[in-house]
Amino acid sequence: MSLRQMEYFVTVVQEGSFTRAADALHVTQPALSHQIKALERSVGGTLLERLPRGVRLTPMGRAFLPHAELAVRSAAQARRAARAAAGAEGGELHVAALHSVAVGVLPDVFARWRTARPQVLLRLHEYATAEALEDAVQRGTADLAVGPEPLGRPGTVVRLGEEELVLVVPFDDRFAGRTTVTLPELADRPWIRCAMEPVVHGERFLDWACGKAGFRPRTAVWTEHTSTAVRMAAAGVGVCTAPAHIVRGAVGEDCVILSPDPAWRRALAVYARVPPAGAAAAFVDLLRATWPALRSTGPYEECEPAATPARGT
């Protein structure tokens, strides 16, 4: 069994046919078929069912696929790391991040990186949830991930700073002249919810936090992206919650930001399956230098209801 054979197998699955896979790999179809058959002999069974129009994974193929994908991605990651470490033209660094971090924090970091290391191409992979971000790192999709500290702490984890969750209202809101607000004061307000909202203790964060404050949030609009929710709140559709960095740094010019009392904060980190080296290590150093000073923080789920000071803040 060779890495090339696994790469061929993964490409056939991705393309859904031998013909398209051969074109993508720039090999002849007979050569591709020969390598797949050799791989099947090596594993001791059929991985792909040949159909009149395409292919289908066999049970053995479904079991084999995630391991083959990881091997192929890890090999590509190793090549990228070696080239980037040497400063080679064409070197790449794949960075995964939550959408809010990508919008609110990384543009300035990427701009500084391009000035310092224009020879290393950056590829950004954005994810909606912390769970999807962790999974991407485990599958080898990215060299580094930037987001909440991973629960499983895979590989190397470096704390960067804190993320504060704030409340967004329009300029004409009755609380617009204040800087803080307690959740019970918002019990009668409509809320703009986002699919990217964190989940704590089996509940979406806002349901959990409002429940501890004695009410259930009345949802007016569901959005897919945090940035959309902020724009909706600025327009007066309802109140939304969002990380402070995306509101202040990207999409919140025409709205009012209120800090919940007590504050909601959690630590953010950059992490990887293997210790960063070369360009990856340099990117981690740039992140640490760019990020605001780290304070002692805890995850959102450790915040107490409005009447009690939050732990870890």
C-alpha positions in Angstrom: 0.0 0.0 0.0 1.4 3.4 -1.0 0.5 7.0 -0.4 0.0 7.4 -4.1 -2.6 4.6 -4.1 -4.4 6.2 -1.2 -4.4 9.6 -3.0 -5.8 7.9 -6.1 -8.5 6.2 -4.0 -9.5 9.5 -2.3 -9.7 11.3 -5.6 -11.9 8.7 -7.1 -14.3 9.0 -4.2 -14.3 12.8 -4.3 -14.8 12.9 -8.1 -17.4 10.1 -8.1 -15.9 8.4 -11.2 -12.7 7.0 -12.6 -12.8 9.2 -15.6 -13.0 12.5 -13.7 -10.4 11.3 -11.2 -8.0 10.4 -13.9 -8.4 13.8 -15.4 -7.8 15.5 -12.0 -4.8 13.4 -11.4 -3.4 13.8 -14.9 -3.0 10.0 -15.4 -4.6 7.6 -17.8 -7.7 5.7 -16.7 -6.1 2.3 -17.1 -3.2 3.4 -14.9 -5.6 4.7 -12.2 -7.6 1.5 -12.3 -4.4 -0.6 -11.9 -3.4 1.4 -8.8 -6.9 1.0 -7.2 -6.8 -2.7 -7.9 -3.4 -3.0 -6.3 -4.6 -1.1 -3.3 -7.6 -3.4 -3.0 -5.3 -6.5 -3.1 -3.2 -4.9 -0.4 -6.1 -4.3 2.0 -7.7 -7.7 1.1 -11.0 -6.7 -0.3 -13.0 -4.5 -2.6 -13.1 -0.8 -1.7 -15.1 0.6 -4.6 -18.2 -0.8 -6.4 -18.0 0.1 -10.1 -21.4 1.3 -11.4 -22.5 2.2 -15.0 -22.4 5.9 -14.0 -19.8 6.3 -11.3 -18.6 4.5 -8.2 -19.9 3.6 -4.8 -18.0 2.8 -1.6 -18.3 -0.7 -0.3 -18.5 -1.3 3.5 -14.8 -1.9 3.5 -14.3 1.3 1.5 -16.3 3.4 3.9 -14.2 2.1 6.8 -10.9 2.7 4.9 -11.8 6.2 3.6 -11.3 8.4 6.7 -7.9 6.8 7.3 -6.8 7.3 3.7 -8.0 10.9 3.8 -6.0 11.6 6.9 -2.9 10.0 5.4 -3.2 12.1 2.3 -3.8 15.3 4.2 -1.0 14.6 6.6 1.5 14.1 3.7 0.4 17.4 2.1 0.7 19.1 5.5 4.2 17.7 5.8 5.2 19.0 2.4 3.7 22.5 3.2 5.5 22.6 6.5 8.9 21.7 4.9 8.6 24.2 2.1 7.3 27.0 4.4 10.1 26.3 6.9 12.7 26.7 4.1 11.0 29.9 2.9 10.5 28.3 -0.5 8.5 30.0 -3.2 5.2 28.2 -3.3 5.2 27.3 0.4 1.7 27.3 2.0 0.3 27.7 5.4 -3.2 26.5 6.0 -5.0 28.3 8.9 -8.4 27.3 10.2 -10.5 29.7 12.3 -14.0 30.3 13.5 -15.9 32.7 11.2 -16.0 35.5 13.8 -12.2 35.3 14.4 -11.6 35.2 10.7 -13.6 38.4 10.2 -12.8 40.3 13.3 -9.2 39.4 14.1 -7.3 37.8 11.2 -7.3 40.5 8.5 -4.8 42.6 10.3 -2.7 39.5 11.2 -2.7 38.3 7.6 -1.8 41.8 6.3 1.3 41.9 8.6 2.2 38.3 7.5 2.0 39.2 3.9 4.4 42.2 4.5 6.9 40.0 6.4 6.6 36.7 4.4 5.1 37.3 0.9 6.6 34.1 -0.4 4.4 31.9 1.8 0.8 31.6 0.6 -1.9 31.7 3.3 -5.0 29.6 2.9 -7.9 30.3 5.3 -10.5 27.7 6.2 -13.5 29.1 8.1 -15.8 27.1 10.4 -19.1 27.8 12.1 -18.5 25.9 15.3 -15.6 25.1 17.7 -16.3 21.4 17.2 -16.0 21.7 13.4 -12.7 23.6 13.9 -11.3 20.9 16.2 -12.3 18.2 13.7 -10.6 20.0 10.9 -7.3 20.0 12.7 -7.7 16.3 13.6 -8.3 15.5 10.0 -5.3 17.4 8.9 -7.2 20.0 6.9 -5.1 22.9 8.4 -1.7 23.4 9.9 -3.0 25.7 12.6 -6.4 26.5 14.1 -7.5 29.7 15.9 -10.5 29.5 18.2 -11.7 28.5 21.7 -9.3 26.2 23.5 -10.1 22.7 22.3 -11.6 20.4 24.9 -9.5 17.4 23.9 -6.3 19.6 23.8 -4.9 17.9 20.7 -1.2 18.4 20.2 0.1 21.9 20.9 -2.1 24.5 22.4 -1.0 28.2 22.9 -3.2 30.7 24.6 -3.6 34.0 22.8 -6.1 36.2 24.6 -9.7 36.4 25.5 -12.9 36.7 23.6 -15.7 38.8 25.1 -19.3 38.3 24.1 -21.2 41.6 23.8 -24.8 42.7 23.1 -25.6 44.7 20.0 -28.4 47.3 19.7 -29.2 50.2 17.4 -28.3 53.8 18.1 -31.9 54.7 19.0 -32.3 51.8 21.5 -33.5 52.8 25.0 -30.2 51.4 26.4 -28.0 53.3 23.9 -26.6 55.7 26.5 -25.3 52.9 28.7 -22.3 50.7 28.6 -23.6 47.7 30.5 -26.9 45.9 30.9 -28.2 42.9 32.8 -30.0 40.1 31.1 -33.3 40.5 33.1 -33.5 44.0 31.6 -33.7 42.4 28.2 -36.3 39.8 29.0 -39.0 41.5 26.9 -36.8 42.1 23.8 -36.8 40.1 20.6 -33.4 38.4 19.8 -31.5 37.7 16.6 -30.0 34.2 16.8 -27.2 32.7 14.9 -26.4 29.2 13.8 -22.8 29.8 15.0 -23.9 30.4 18.6 -21.9 28.2 21.0 -23.5 25.2 22.8 -23.0 24.9 26.6 -24.4 22.1 28.8 -26.4 20.8 25.8 -28.1 24.1 25.1 -27.4 27.0 22.8 -25.6 29.6 24.8 -28.3 32.3 24.8 -30.9 29.8 25.9 -28.7 28.7 28.7 -27.7 32.3 29.9 -31.2 33.7 29.7 -32.6 30.6 31.4 -30.3 31.3 34.3 -31.5 34.9 34.3 -35.1 33.6 34.6 -36.5 33.9 31.1 -36.4 32.3 27.6 -35.2 34.5 24.8 -37.9 35.4 22.2 -36.3 34.7 18.8 -37.2 37.1 16.0 -34.7 36.0 13.3 -32.3 33.1 12.8 -29.2 33.8 10.7 -26.4 31.7 9.4 -23.5 34.1 10.2 -22.5 36.2 13.1 -21.8 39.2 10.9 -25.3 39.1 9.5 -26.8 39.0 13.0 -24.8 42.1 13.9 -26.1 44.0 10.9 -29.7 42.9 11.7 -29.3 44.2 15.3 -27.9 47.5 14.0 -31.0 47.9 11.8 -33.2 47.5 14.9 -34.6 44.0 14.2 -33.7 42.9 17.7 -30.8 42.3 20.2 -28.0 40.0 19.3 -24.9 38.6 21.0 -21.5 38.5 19.2 -17.8 38.4 20.0 -16.6 41.9 20.6 -13.8 41.7 18.1 -16.2 41.1 15.2 -18.4 44.0 16.2 -15.7 46.5 17.0 -13.3 45.5 14.2 -15.4 44.6 11.3 -19.2 45.1 11.0 -20.4 47.3 13.9 -19.8 50.9 12.9 -23.4 52.0 13.2 -24.6 50.2 16.3 -24.2 50.4 20.1 -22.2 47.8 22.0 -23.3 46.9 25.5 -21.4 44.6 27.9 -23.5 42.2 29.8 -23.3 42.4 33.6 -21.5 40.2 34.5 -19.3 39.9 31.5 -19.1 36.9 29.3 -15.5 35.9 28.3 -13.6 32.8 27.3 -9.9 32.1 26.3 -8.9 31.8 22.7 -5.9 29.8 21.5 -4.0 28.7 18.5 -3.4 24.9 18.3 -2.1 22.2 16.0 -1.7 18.4 15.9 2.1 18.7 15.9 4.4 21.4 17.4 4.5 24.4 15.0 7.8 24.8 13.2 9.1 27.2 10.5 6.4 29.4 9.1 3.8 27.9 11.4 5.8 28.9 14.4 6.4 32.4 13.0 2.6 32.7 12.5 2.0 31.7 16.1 4.5 34.3 17.3 2.8 37.0 15.1 -0.6 36.1 16.6 0.7 36.3 20.1 2.3 39.7 19.4 -0.8 41.1 17.8 -3.4 39.8 20.3 -4.4 42.0 23.2 -2.8 41.0 26.6 -4.2 37.8 27.9 -6.3 38.0 31.0 -7.5 35.2 33.3 -10.6 33.9 31.7 -13.0 31.0 31.7 -15.4 29.5 29.1 -18.8 31.1 28.6 -20.4 28.2 30.5 -18.7 29.3 33.7 -20.5 32.7 33.7 -23.0 33.1 36.5 -26.4 34.8 36.2 -26.6 38.5 36.2 -26.9 39.0 39.9 -23.6 37.1 40.7 -20.1 38.0 39.7 -18.8 35.7 36.9 -16.1 33.2 37.7 -12.8 33.4 35.8 -13.3 37.0 34.5 
